[in-house]
Amino acid sequence: MELPDADLKTDTAGKRQHFQKDFFYRLVRLKKRKIMGKYQKLIFTILTGQADNKIKFIDLCNLLKKLGFEERVRGSHHIFRKEGIIEKINLQKDGSHAKPYQVKQVRNLIIKYKLMEKI
């Protein structure tokens, strides 16, 4: 698997955000050594953006809970909120997977609020 540049970029409202290089390199080293935990692997997959359509819905929900988000369910909508974060995340299933655009929203929040350091 080819890894993207250390300056992984994502576009949010026309602005480019760069997340910390040292965190990305640390994840790459852990992945090469095969000593990453389940949530570290999931964050790595989300941040690389190469498999947005293959992220399991339940795994994404559990990751958000592990990051400190509170879940509220209204019908098929799973709404996640966290104190100190303005945006709320609304997830819906697409079969057993999360919808790709929602994975991108989670990726943007992880980068914006540097939530990857919490795992």
Secondary structure as UniProt FT lines:
FT   STRAND          9..12
FT   TURN            13..14
FT   STRAND          15..18
FT   HELIX           21..33
FT   HELIX           38..48
FT   HELIX           52..54
FT   HELIX           57..66
FT   TURN            67..68
FT   STRAND          70..74
FT   TURN            75..76
FT   STRAND          77..81
FT   TURN            83..84
FT   STRAND          89..91
FT   STRAND          93..94
FT   TURN            95..96
FT   STRAND          97..98
FT   HELIX           100..112
FT   TURN            113..114
FT   HELIX           115..118
//
